Structures are given as C-alpha cells and as structure tokens.
Amino acid sequence: MILDTETGLSPLLSRTAQELRRCRDIVLRIEVAVHGLVDDGAIRDTRLGADLQAIDLLDQRLADLSDWVAALARSAEALYLPAAALPRLDDLRLADLRHALAGRDGAGAADPRTELF
C-alpha cells in the first residue's frame, strides 16, 4: 500500500532507529558510571541490585527496539507517511528528537528554552 505523499516512511524509521541507538549509548554511559560508583564504594546501598538490573534491561530493550525499527525501515521502502502525520512531530517536547526524526539540521544543537519532561 502506497500512501499519496512525498514523505517516505523508511527514512523516518531509519532516523528513529538511529535515535534509539543514541539513547542506548546514553544508557550504557549511565550504566558504566553507576557501576564505577558501586565498585569504588561511593554507593553502598545493597538494595541497588534491582536498579542496576533495570538499567541493563533498558539497555537491552533499546538495542532490540533499535534493531526492530531498522528492520522495519528496510521493509518500508515503498511505504509513505501521510503528510498529516508530519506536523505531529512538532508536538514532541524534546527538540533534539524532534529535529532528528524530521531529518532537519540542528539535531544536537542547544535549544534556547529549557525543556523538562
């Protein structure tokens, strides 16, 4: 099924997979930092085990989700995103993600506003 629009779904899905990989990289850095604090004795809370497992699980899920979205992108070459869906990207509150998914330059650039969750 090909939708009547100029915006291919495959590039959007590919950029989404890239963003998921970037998020995974951040989680990996957090995981290494927390493990370092535990190993150095800076954190001594014995109840932290479940939280460390949760960080590891998040890392694994982001990796799997990224691979799955990348596979979707490869299979969506002939599919197109409805033009009406594109303005919905503007509703994303995280400017870097919004720019990256829209394929605009400036992803990673500092936003003059502070955005909290």
C-alpha positions in Angstrom: 0.0 0.0 0.0 1.5 3.3 -1.1 0.0 6.4 0.5 -0.2 9.6 -1.6 2.5 11.8 -0.1 6.1 12.7 -0.7 7.4 11.6 2.6 8.9 8.1 2.7 8.3 6.1 5.8 11.7 4.3 5.5 13.9 7.4 6.2 11.8 8.3 9.2 12.1 4.8 10.6 15.8 4.8 9.9 16.3 8.1 11.8 14.1 6.7 14.6 16.4 3.6 14.8 19.5 6.0 15.0 17.9 7.9 17.8 17.2 4.7 19.7 20.9 3.8 19.3 21.9 7.2 20.6 19.6 6.7 23.6 21.2 3.3 24.2 24.6 4.9 24.2 23.5 7.2 26.9 22.1 4.4 29.0 25.4 2.5 28.5 27.3 5.5 29.8 25.0 5.7 32.8 25.4 2.0 33.5 29.2 2.3 33.4 29.2 5.3 35.6 26.9 3.7 38.2 28.9 0.5 38.2 32.0 2.6 38.7 30.5 4.3 41.7 29.5 1.0 43.2 32.8 -0.6 42.5 34.7 2.4 44.1 32.5 2.2 47.2 30.9 5.6 46.6 27.5 3.9 46.6 27.0 1.3 49.3 23.2 0.7 49.1 22.7 -3.1 48.9 19.2 -2.6 47.5 20.7 -1.2 44.3 20.9 -4.5 42.6 17.4 -4.3 41.2 18.0 -0.8 39.9 21.3 -1.9 38.2 19.4 -4.8 36.6 16.7 -2.3 35.4 19.4 -0.2 33.7 20.8 -3.3 32.0 17.3 -4.3 30.9 16.7 -0.8 29.5 19.9 -1.1 27.5 18.9 -4.5 26.1 15.4 -3.3 25.2 16.7 -0.1 23.5 19.1 -2.3 21.4 16.3 -4.7 20.4 13.9 -1.9 19.6 16.5 -0.1 17.5 17.2 -3.3 15.5 13.5 -3.9 15.1 12.8 -0.4 13.8 15.8 -0.6 11.5 14.4 -3.8 10.0 11.0 -2.1 9.6 12.8 0.7 7.8 14.4 -1.7 5.3 11.0 -3.3 4.6 9.2 0.0 4.3 11.0 1.3 1.2 7.7 1.6 -0.8 5.6 3.0 2.0 4.9 6.6 2.6 3.9 8.6 5.6 0.7 10.6 5.4 1.5 14.3 5.2 -0.9 14.9 8.1 1.4 12.9 10.4 4.4 15.1 9.9 3.1 18.1 11.9 2.6 15.7 14.9 6.4 15.7 15.2 6.2 19.3 16.3 4.3 18.1 19.4 7.4 16.3 20.6 8.7 18.2 23.6 12.4 17.2 23.1 13.8 19.5 20.4 16.8 17.2 19.5 14.5 14.2 19.0 12.0 16.4 17.0 14.8 17.6 14.7 16.4 14.2 14.3 13.1 12.5 13.4 12.1 15.2 11.0 15.5 15.0 9.3 16.3 18.6 9.9 19.7 20.0 10.5 20.4 21.2 14.0 19.9 17.9 15.9 22.1 18.2 19.0 22.1 21.9 18.9 21.2 23.7 22.2 17.6 24.8 22.4 17.3 28.3 23.9 14.4 27.0 26.1 14.8 24.6 28.9 12.5 21.6 28.4 11.7 19.5 31.4 10.0 16.1 30.8 
